[in-house]
C-alpha cells in the first residue's frame, strides 16, 4: 500500500512527499520508481535527478536505475515534437 501511495504522490508531482519516511534500505528502489514515474510523465529533469540519486544511494551497482537512465537519455535525444508522451494508466500517445 505504501508503494502505491508513493507512486500516486509522484504522479501528482509531489516528489518530496513520495520520498518522505523511506528507510535507507528501500531508498534506492523508491527513488528509481519515482524517477520512472517522472520519466513517463515527461518530467525528464526530475527523472534524471531521481535515477542518479537511486544510483548514489544504492550500496551496490543498481542496474535498473542505470537502464532507466539509458531509456531517459534516448527520450531526451529525440526531437521534442517526436517524444512519446504518456499518462499513467493510458496508452502511449505521439
Order of alpha helices (4+ residues) and beta strands (2+ residues): alpha-alpha-alpha-alpha-alpha
